Amino acid sequence: MSPPQHPSSPRHVWAKLLLLALVCYFLVPVWWLVVASTKNAQGLFSGSGALWFHGFHLFGNLKELFTYNNGEYLRWLGNSALYAVTGGVGATVISVLAGYGFAKYSFRGRNAIFALVLGSVMVPLTALVIPTFVMMSNAGLTDTIWAVILPSLLSPFAVYLMRIYATASVPDELLDAARIDGAGELRTFVRVALPLMRPGVITVLLLSVVATWNNYFLPLTMLSDSKLYPLTVGINLWEQLASSNNGGGTSVWGLIITGSLVSIIPLIIAFLTLQKYWQGGLAVGSLK
């Protein structure tokens, strides 16, 4: 057995340099977005110090962002929140129940149905948009919020993840002990299994909310009324305006950059708020 290497050995130094390069690779675009959001239209396109501050106009940019075109950005922000919360929470509930059922109940056709779920994970989401549009059109749901929410409720990968997590984290002996004590299936799930599955549930919730918040192609296909647009489609509408010959020019690009910065703040808050639920407490309440 070879002795452990010193932290200052060449191998560790190169590993740290690689990690530092990766950190810079991911943080530099975010830093540029923060810096660009503090500039006015002239400073944004002046070409002087793209990665450093050139005046501080963030509050003025925010005021213009929230009041532009009768405050349509706030409407898009509310739409994104509605789609993300409704679709993310709904997808989490369905995935947790389905994953727990696949993991802890034996029924005819379980393996075949789960194989279909795994097969659907391999299908790109963009390939399903047009069939989904045809289905929603036949149901008369296009250009409504349900055309975005209903498809977001189904997440085959989340079902797969919750089955694997329920199998590994919820012992069958613990469920049998609860049943012997007289607990019904619903109470056994809520009081025994769900606390053990909490880190997996939070993971699925975050993945579902982020996926719905960042969804672009589905609402672009389903919606034609700009009042129903989420932020992803709405900001793209501003980009088309800025790129057109008679568009808003540099002022609209400033709105786009500031709006992009504001759009990631809710996701950062969600991650920081829910991060603590990933750590510890896996068996809290399960042995009482």
Contacts in CASP RR format, 6 or more apart in sequence:
PFRMAT RR
TARGET T0000
AUTHOR 0000-0000-0000
METHOD contacts of the structure
MODEL  1
MSPPQHPSSPRHVWAKLLLLALVCYFLVPVWWLVVASTKNAQGLFSGSGA
LWFHGFHLFGNLKELFTYNNGEYLRWLGNSALYAVTGGVGATVISVLAGY
GFAKYSFRGRNAIFALVLGSVMVPLTALVIPTFVMMSNAGLTDTIWAVIL
PSLLSPFAVYLMRIYATASVPDELLDAARIDGAGELRTFVRVALPLMRPG
VITVLLLSVVATWNNYFLPLTMLSDSKLYPLTVGINLWEQLASSNNGGGT
SVWGLIITGSLVSIIPLIIAFLTLQKYWQGGLAVGSLK
5 11 0 8 1.000
5 12 0 8 1.000
6 12 0 8 1.000
28 51 0 8 1.000
30 264 0 8 1.000
31 51 0 8 1.000
32 50 0 8 1.000
32 51 0 8 1.000
33 257 0 8 1.000
33 260 0 8 1.000
33 261 0 8 1.000
33 264 0 8 1.000
34 261 0 8 1.000
35 50 0 8 1.000
35 51 0 8 1.000
35 52 0 8 1.000
35 53 0 8 1.000
36 44 0 8 1.000
36 50 0 8 1.000
36 254 0 8 1.000
36 257 0 8 1.000
37 58 0 8 1.000
37 61 0 8 1.000
37 254 0 8 1.000
37 257 0 8 1.000
37 258 0 8 1.000
37 259 0 8 1.000
37 261 0 8 1.000
38 53 0 8 1.000
38 55 0 8 1.000
38 56 0 8 1.000
38 57 0 8 1.000
38 58 0 8 1.000
38 61 0 8 1.000
39 53 0 8 1.000
39 54 0 8 1.000
39 55 0 8 1.000
39 57 0 8 1.000
40 55 0 8 1.000
40 57 0 8 1.000
40 61 0 8 1.000
41 250 0 8 1.000
41 251 0 8 1.000
41 253 0 8 1.000
41 254 0 8 1.000
42 250 0 8 1.000
43 54 0 8 1.000
43 55 0 8 1.000
44 250 0 8 1.000
44 253 0 8 1.000
44 254 0 8 1.000
44 257 0 8 1.000
45 250 0 8 1.000
45 253 0 8 1.000
46 54 0 8 1.000
48 54 0 8 1.000
58 258 0 8 1.000
61 254 0 8 1.000
61 255 0 8 1.000
61 258 0 8 1.000
62 258 0 8 1.000
62 262 0 8 1.000
64 251 0 8 1.000
64 255 0 8 1.000
64 258 0 8 1.000
65 73 0 8 1.000
65 255 0 8 1.000
65 258 0 8 1.000
65 259 0 8 1.000
65 262 0 8 1.000
66 73 0 8 1.000
66 74 0 8 1.000
68 255 0 8 1.000
72 226 0 8 1.000
72 227 0 8 1.000
72 234 0 8 1.000
73 231 0 8 1.000
73 255 0 8 1.000
73 259 0 8 1.000
73 262 0 8 1.000
75 227 0 8 1.000
76 229 0 8 1.000
76 230 0 8 1.000
76 231 0 8 1.000
76 233 0 8 1.000
76 234 0 8 1.000
76 235 0 8 1.000
77 231 0 8 1.000
77 262 0 8 1.000
77 263 0 8 1.000
79 145 0 8 1.000
79 228 0 8 1.000
79 229 0 8 1.000
79 230 0 8 1.000
79 231 0 8 1.000
80 213 0 8 1.000
80 230 0 8 1.000
80 231 0 8 1.000
80 232 0 8 1.000
80 263 0 8 1.000
81 266 0 8 1.000
82 145 0 8 1.000
83 145 0 8 1.000
83 148 0 8 1.000
83 149 0 8 1.000
83 152 0 8 1.000
83 212 0 8 1.000
83 213 0 8 1.000
83 215 0 8 1.000
83 219 0 8 1.000
83 230 0 8 1.000
84 209 0 8 1.000
84 210 0 8 1.000
84 212 0 8 1.000
84 213 0 8 1.000
85 209 0 8 1.000
86 149 0 8 1.000
86 152 0 8 1.000
87 149 0 8 1.000
87 152 0 8 1.000
87 153 0 8 1.000
87 208 0 8 1.000
87 209 0 8 1.000
87 212 0 8 1.000
88 152 0 8 1.000
88 153 0 8 1.000
88 205 0 8 1.000
88 208 0 8 1.000
88 209 0 8 1.000
88 211 0 8 1.000
88 212 0 8 1.000
89 205 0 8 1.000
89 208 0 8 1.000
89 209 0 8 1.000
90 153 0 8 1.000
90 208 0 8 1.000
91 152 0 8 1.000
91 153 0 8 1.000
91 154 0 8 1.000
91 155 0 8 1.000
91 158 0 8 1.000
91 204 0 8 1.000
91 208 0 8 1.000
91 212 0 8 1.000
92 158 0 8 1.000
92 201 0 8 1.000
92 204 0 8 1.000
92 205 0 8 1.000
92 208 0 8 1.000
94 153 0 8 1.000
94 154 0 8 1.000
94 155 0 8 1.000
94 159 0 8 1.000
95 155 0 8 1.000
95 158 0 8 1.000
95 159 0 8 1.000
95 161 0 8 1.000
95 162 0 8 1.000
95 204 0 8 1.000
95 208 0 8 1.000
96 162 0 8 1.000
96 194 0 8 1.000
96 197 0 8 1.000
96 201 0 8 1.000
96 204 0 8 1.000
98 159 0 8 1.000
98 162 0 8 1.000
98 163 0 8 1.000
99 159 0 8 1.000
99 160 0 8 1.000
99 162 0 8 1.000
99 163 0 8 1.000
99 166 0 8 1.000
100 162 0 8 1.000
100 163 0 8 1.000
100 166 0 8 1.000
100 170 0 8 1.000
100 189 0 8 1.000
100 193 0 8 1.000
100 197 0 8 1.000
101 163 0 8 1.000
101 166 0 8 1.000
102 110 0 8 1.000
102 113 0 8 1.000
102 114 0 8 1.000
102 117 0 8 1.000
102 159 0 8 1.000
102 163 0 8 1.000
102 166 0 8 1.000
103 162 0 8 1.000
103 163 0 8 1.000
103 164 0 8 1.000
103 166 0 8 1.000
103 167 0 8 1.000
103 170 0 8 1.000
104 166 0 8 1.000
104 170 0 8 1.000
104 172 0 8 1.000
104 175 0 8 1.000
104 193 0 8 1.000
114 163 0 8 1.000
117 156 0 8 1.000
117 159 0 8 1.000
117 160 0 8 1.000
118 156 0 8 1.000
118 160 0 8 1.000
119 156 0 8 1.000
120 156 0 8 1.000
121 156 0 8 1.000
121 157 0 8 1.000
121 160 0 8 1.000
125 217 0 8 1.000
125 218 0 8 1.000
126 217 0 8 1.000
128 151 0 8 1.000
129 217 0 8 1.000
129 218 0 8 1.000
129 221 0 8 1.000
130 221 0 8 1.000
132 151 0 8 1.000
132 218 0 8 1.000
132 222 0 8 1.000
133 142 0 8 1.000
133 221 0 8 1.000
133 222 0 8 1.000
136 142 0 8 1.000
136 146 0 8 1.000
136 147 0 8 1.000
136 150 0 8 1.000
136 222 0 8 1.000
141 147 0 8 1.000
141 150 0 8 1.000
142 222 0 8 1.000
142 223 0 8 1.000
142 224 0 8 1.000
143 222 0 8 1.000
143 223 0 8 1.000
143 224 0 8 1.000
143 225 0 8 1.000
143 228 0 8 1.000
144 228 0 8 1.000
145 228 0 8 1.000
147 222 0 8 1.000
147 223 0 8 1.000
148 215 0 8 1.000
148 218 0 8 1.000
148 219 0 8 1.000
148 222 0 8 1.000
148 223 0 8 1.000
148 228 0 8 1.000
148 230 0 8 1.000
151 218 0 8 1.000
152 208 0 8 1.000
152 211 0 8 1.000
152 212 0 8 1.000
152 215 0 8 1.000
152 218 0 8 1.000
155 204 0 8 1.000
155 207 0 8 1.000
155 208 0 8 1.000
155 211 0 8 1.000
157 207 0 8 1.000
158 204 0 8 1.000
158 207 0 8 1.000
158 208 0 8 1.000
161 200 0 8 1.000
161 203 0 8 1.000
161 204 0 8 1.000
162 197 0 8 1.000
162 200 0 8 1.000
162 201 0 8 1.000
162 204 0 8 1.000
165 197 0 8 1.000
165 199 0 8 1.000
165 200 0 8 1.000
166 193 0 8 1.000
166 197 0 8 1.000
169 196 0 8 1.000
169 197 0 8 1.000
169 282 0 8 1.000
170 192 0 8 1.000
170 193 0 8 1.000
170 196 0 8 1.000
170 197 0 8 1.000
174 192 0 8 1.000
174 196 0 8 1.000
174 286 0 8 1.000
174 287 0 8 1.000
175 188 0 8 1.000
175 192 0 8 1.000
175 193 0 8 1.000
178 184 0 8 1.000
178 187 0 8 1.000
178 188 0 8 1.000
178 191 0 8 1.000
178 192 0 8 1.000
179 188 0 8 1.000
183 191 0 8 1.000
183 192 0 8 1.000
191 285 0 8 1.000
192 286 0 8 1.000
194 201 0 8 1.000
195 281 0 8 1.000
195 282 0 8 1.000
195 283 0 8 1.000
195 284 0 8 1.000
195 285 0 8 1.000
195 286 0 8 1.000
196 282 0 8 1.000
196 283 0 8 1.000
196 286 0 8 1.000
198 277 0 8 1.000
198 281 0 8 1.000
198 282 0 8 1.000
199 277 0 8 1.000
199 278 0 8 1.000
199 279 0 8 1.000
199 280 0 8 1.000
199 282 0 8 1.000
202 274 0 8 1.000
202 277 0 8 1.000
202 278 0 8 1.000
203 278 0 8 1.000
205 274 0 8 1.000
206 270 0 8 1.000
206 271 0 8 1.000
206 274 0 8 1.000
209 267 0 8 1.000
209 270 0 8 1.000
210 267 0 8 1.000
210 270 0 8 1.000
213 230 0 8 1.000
213 231 0 8 1.000
213 266 0 8 1.000
213 267 0 8 1.000
214 232 0 8 1.000
215 230 0 8 1.000
215 232 0 8 1.000
216 232 0 8 1.000
216 233 0 8 1.000
216 236 0 8 1.000
219 228 0 8 1.000
219 229 0 8 1.000
219 230 0 8 1.000
219 232 0 8 1.000
219 233 0 8 1.000
220 232 0 8 1.000
220 233 0 8 1.000
220 236 0 8 1.000
223 229 0 8 1.000
223 233 0 8 1.000
226 234 0 8 1.000
226 237 0 8 1.000
229 237 0 8 1.000
231 259 0 8 1.000
231 263 0 8 1.000
235 256 0 8 1.000
235 259 0 8 1.000
235 260 0 8 1.000
235 263 0 8 1.000
238 252 0 8 1.000
238 255 0 8 1.000
238 256 0 8 1.000
239 256 0 8 1.000
241 247 0 8 1.000
241 248 0 8 1.000
241 252 0 8 1.000
242 248 0 8 1.000
242 249 0 8 1.000
242 252 0 8 1.000
242 253 0 8 1.000
242 256 0 8 1.000
END
